[in-house]
């Protein structure tokens, strides 16, 4: 294996670590979102689940080549330029917000709510015109950004704990913790996709929820640190001639205990929101008949039935049906 490739791969992994939910979480969120859809929409999405799950991480991968991509995943709502209590006072629409702060300022501190709305419009148009490839493409990307809006560290300039001597907290909360504990997570919720009358207002609700959780995310790291020495809390490793310091597995377990079900619950809420936005785009497009785009066989229906049964009994993992756990050759 050539060194340039290794350096490139390392850079991708580093970017993903600071970007959003880890691969496993994004893929899990997309898969279980499909189970909450109504039958007229669910069959089509299930038939294309492999595509949707695999490409749920595409926006993160895109960051290595597209310099404009990174700020689409977050909004640093507590940036000083936005003023006090900005989560309440920030104008909700792009037009009003950019008029108040300038478009360049918004792009600097993150544009996730408006990126979601752009993709929602594109997905609605794709449904309206029955464009299969576009429906799948925009559904995968839209779900990614919606999931990102559910991450507390995507709402702050202190996105990696770097301002509070907690550097590395980003990937610890959204990647390491769920990857270590997903076998014990509850992946089922009795949710049926609902129509959202005001998608922009809804995504701001989710961003506000994420922001309100931020203090606990930071405080729990401090609480978990009690009794840990520097050598136990961190592990050091050399990669390509540079020393790196990361949280140890032992500390990650302690932090996960302090967090309780927080990460699990946020993943479930993200999956519900993703399903709601997909459904809303379909309804706004006039509820097109997707059976014209792809035939759903009896075998597909039986497979879906079995997966939903396993999902409802929280046995997706034990029965080998959670796609994000089936293989790791694609970058996990």
C-alpha positions in Angstrom: 0.0 0.0 0.0 1.5 3.3 -1.0 2.1 6.1 1.5 0.2 8.8 -0.3 -2.9 6.7 -0.2 -2.4 6.1 3.5 -2.0 9.8 4.1 -5.2 10.5 2.2 -7.1 7.8 4.0 -5.8 9.2 7.4 -7.0 12.7 6.4 -10.5 11.3 5.5 -10.7 9.5 8.8 -9.7 12.7 10.7 -12.2 14.8 8.9 -15.0 12.3 9.6 -14.0 12.3 13.3 -14.7 16.0 13.5 -17.6 16.0 11.2 -20.8 14.3 12.3 -22.2 11.0 13.6 -19.9 8.2 12.8 -20.5 5.8 9.9 -22.3 3.3 12.1 -24.8 5.9 13.6 -25.6 7.5 10.2 -26.3 4.2 8.6 -28.4 2.9 11.5 -30.5 6.1 11.5 -31.2 5.8 7.8 -32.2 2.1 8.1 -34.6 2.4 11.0 -36.1 5.6 9.5 -37.4 3.4 6.7 -39.4 1.3 9.1 -41.5 4.3 10.2 -42.7 5.2 6.7 -46.2 4.4 5.4 -46.7 1.3 3.1 -47.0 3.4 -0.1 -43.6 4.9 0.5 -41.9 2.2 2.6 -41.7 -0.5 -0.1 -39.7 1.7 -2.4 -37.4 2.9 0.3 -36.8 -0.6 1.6 -36.1 -1.9 -1.9 -33.4 0.7 -2.1 -32.2 0.4 1.5 -28.7 -0.7 0.5 -28.2 2.5 -1.5 -29.7 4.8 1.2 -27.8 3.2 4.1 -24.5 3.0 2.2 -24.7 6.6 1.0 -25.9 8.0 4.3 -22.3 9.0 4.9 -21.6 10.5 1.5 -21.7 14.2 2.6 -18.9 13.4 5.1 -16.8 11.7 2.4 -17.4 14.6 0.1 -15.7 17.0 2.5 -12.2 15.8 1.5 -12.7 17.2 -2.1 -15.3 20.0 -1.6 -14.1 22.9 0.6 -17.7 24.3 0.8 -19.1 21.1 2.3 -17.9 21.3 5.9 -20.1 24.1 7.1 -23.3 22.5 5.8 -23.2 20.0 8.7 -23.6 22.4 11.7 -24.5 25.8 13.0 -22.4 27.5 15.7 -25.4 29.2 17.1 -23.5 30.5 20.2 -20.9 32.4 18.1 -20.5 35.8 19.7 -21.4 37.6 16.5 -25.0 36.3 16.9 -25.4 37.9 20.3 -26.9 36.5 23.5 -29.7 34.0 23.5 -29.2 33.6 19.7 -31.0 30.2 19.6 -34.1 32.2 20.2 -33.3 35.4 18.3 -31.6 34.1 15.2 -33.9 34.7 12.1 -35.1 31.4 10.8 -35.1 31.9 7.1 -31.9 32.2 5.0 -33.0 35.6 3.6 -33.6 37.2 7.0 -30.6 35.7 8.6 -28.2 36.6 5.8 -29.7 40.1 5.7 -28.9 40.5 9.4 -25.5 38.8 9.5 -24.4 38.5 5.8 -24.2 35.3 3.8 -20.4 34.9 4.4 -20.9 35.0 8.2 -23.6 32.3 8.1 -21.4 30.1 5.9 -18.5 30.6 8.3 -20.5 29.5 11.3 -22.6 26.8 9.6 -25.7 26.5 7.5 -27.3 23.1 8.4 -30.9 24.3 8.7 -30.9 25.9 5.3 -29.0 23.1 3.7 -31.8 20.8 4.9 -34.4 23.1 3.4 -32.7 23.2 0.0 -32.5 19.4 -0.1 -36.1 19.1 1.0 -37.2 21.2 -1.9 -35.0 19.1 -4.3 -36.4 15.9 -2.9 -40.0 17.1 -3.3 -39.3 18.1 -6.9 -37.8 14.7 -7.5 -40.8 12.9 -6.1 -43.1 15.2 -8.2 -41.3 14.2 -11.4 -40.8 10.6 -10.4 -37.1 10.7 -10.9 -35.9 7.6 -9.1 -32.2 8.3 -9.0 -32.8 11.9 -7.8 -35.2 10.7 -5.1 -32.6 8.3 -3.7 -29.7 10.8 -4.0 -31.5 13.6 -2.2 -33.1 11.3 0.4 -29.7 10.0 1.4 -28.1 13.4 1.7 -31.1 15.0 3.4 -31.2 12.3 6.0 -27.5 12.9 6.7 -27.9 16.6 7.5 -31.0 16.1 9.5 -29.1 13.6 11.7 -26.3 16.1 12.1 -28.7 18.7 13.4 -29.4 16.3 16.3 -25.8 16.4 17.6 -25.3 18.9 20.4 -21.7 19.6 19.4 -23.0 20.7 16.0 -24.5 23.8 17.7 -21.4 25.4 19.2 -18.0 27.0 18.4 -16.7 24.7 21.1 -17.4 21.8 18.7 -14.6 19.5 19.8 -14.3 20.6 23.4 -11.2 22.5 22.4 -12.2 25.6 24.3 -12.8 23.8 27.6 -9.7 21.5 27.6 -11.9 18.6 26.3 -10.4 18.2 22.8 -11.6 15.0 21.2 -15.0 15.1 22.7 -16.7 15.4 19.3 -15.8 11.9 18.0 -16.1 10.5 21.6 -19.8 11.5 21.9 -21.0 10.7 18.4 -18.8 7.9 17.2 -16.9 6.1 20.0 -19.8 5.9 22.4 -22.4 4.6 20.0 -20.0 2.2 18.4 -19.1 0.7 21.8 -22.6 0.5 23.1 -25.0 0.0 20.1 -25.4 -3.7 21.0 -27.2 -2.5 24.1 -29.2 0.3 22.5 -32.9 0.2 21.8 -33.4 0.8 18.1 -37.2 0.6 18.1 -39.7 3.4 18.6 -43.4 3.3 17.9 -43.3 6.1 15.4 -45.3 6.5 12.2 -44.0 9.2 9.9 -46.0 12.3 10.2 -46.6 15.3 7.9 -44.7 18.4 8.9 -46.5 21.6 8.2 -43.5 23.8 8.6 -40.3 21.9 8.0 -38.0 24.9 8.7 -39.6 25.5 12.1 -39.3 21.8 12.9 -35.6 21.6 12.1 -35.0 24.7 14.3 -36.8 22.9 17.1 -34.3 20.0 16.7 -31.3 22.4 16.7 -32.7 24.1 19.8 -33.0 20.7 21.5 -29.4 19.9 20.6 -28.2 23.2 21.9 -30.0 22.6 25.2 -28.2 19.3 25.6 -24.7 20.8 25.1 -24.1 21.6 28.8 -24.7 18.0 29.8 -22.4 16.7 27.1 -19.6 18.8 28.4 -20.4 18.4 32.1 -20.6 14.6 31.9 -17.0 14.5 30.5 -15.9 16.4 33.6 -17.8 14.1 35.9 -16.5 11.0 34.2 -12.9 12.3 34.5 -13.0 12.1 38.3 -10.5 9.5 39.5 -8.8 9.2 36.1 -5.1 10.0 35.8 -3.8 11.5 32.5 -2.4 8.1 31.5 -5.6 6.3 32.1 -7.8 8.9 30.5 -5.9 9.2 27.3 -4.0 6.9 24.9 -1.2 8.1 22.7 -0.3 6.7 19.4 2.0 7.6 16.5 0.6 7.9 13.0 2.7 9.0 10.0 5.4 10.5 12.2 3.0 12.5 14.5 1.9 11.8 18.0 -1.8 11.8 18.7 -3.7 11.8 22.0 -7.2 10.3 22.1 -9.6 9.2 24.9 -8.9 5.7 26.1 -11.4 2.9 25.8 -11.7 2.8 29.6 -12.6 6.5 29.8 -15.0 6.1 26.9 -16.9 3.5 28.9 -17.0 5.8 32.0 -18.3 8.7 29.9 -20.9 6.5 28.3 -22.2 5.6 31.8 -22.5 9.2 32.7 -24.4 10.0 29.4 -26.9 7.1 30.1 -29.4 6.8 27.2 -28.7 10.3 25.8 -26.9 9.2 22.6 -29.3 6.3 22.0 -32.3 8.6 22.4 -30.8 11.2 20.0 -30.3 8.6 17.4 -33.9 7.5 17.7 -35.2 11.1 17.4 -33.0 11.7 14.4 -34.5 8.6 12.7 -38.0 9.8 13.4 -37.2 13.3 12.0 -35.6 11.8 8.9 -38.7 9.7 8.2 -41.0 12.7 8.8 -39.1 14.8 6.3 -39.0 12.1 3.6 -42.7 11.6 4.1 -43.4 15.3 4.0 -41.6 15.7 0.7 -43.6 12.9 -0.8 -46.9 14.3 0.4 -46.0 17.8 -0.9 -45.2 16.2 -4.2 -48.8 14.9 -4.4 -48.2 11.4 -3.1 -46.9 9.9 -6.4 -47.3 6.2 -7.0 -43.7 4.9 -6.7 -44.6 1.4 -7.8 -44.3 2.8 -11.3 -40.6 3.3 -10.6 -39.8 -0.1 -9.2 -41.5 -3.3 -8.7 -41.7 -4.6 -5.1 -41.8 -8.4 -5.2 -43.5 -10.7 -2.7 -40.0 -11.7 -1.6 -39.2 -8.1 -0.8 -42.4 -7.7 1.2 -41.6 -10.8 3.2 -38.1 -9.6 3.9 -39.4 -6.2 5.0 -42.0 -7.9 7.3 -39.2 -10.0 8.9 -37.0 -6.9 9.4 -39.8 -4.9 10.9 -40.6 -7.7 13.3 -37.0 -7.9 14.4 -36.9 -4.1 14.7 -40.0 -4.1 17.0 -38.5 -6.7 19.2 -35.1 -4.9 19.1 -33.4 -7.9 17.5 -31.9 -6.3 14.4 -28.4 -6.8 15.7 -28.8 -10.3 17.2 -30.4 -11.5 13.9 -27.7 -9.9 11.8 -30.1 -7.5 10.1 -28.6 -4.1 11.0 -26.7 -3.2 7.9 -24.2 -1.0 9.6 -22.9 -4.1 11.5 -22.8 -6.4 8.5 -19.4 -5.4 7.3 -16.7 -2.8 7.6 -15.0 -2.8 4.3 -16.6 0.5 3.2 -14.7 2.6 5.7 -16.2 2.0 9.1 
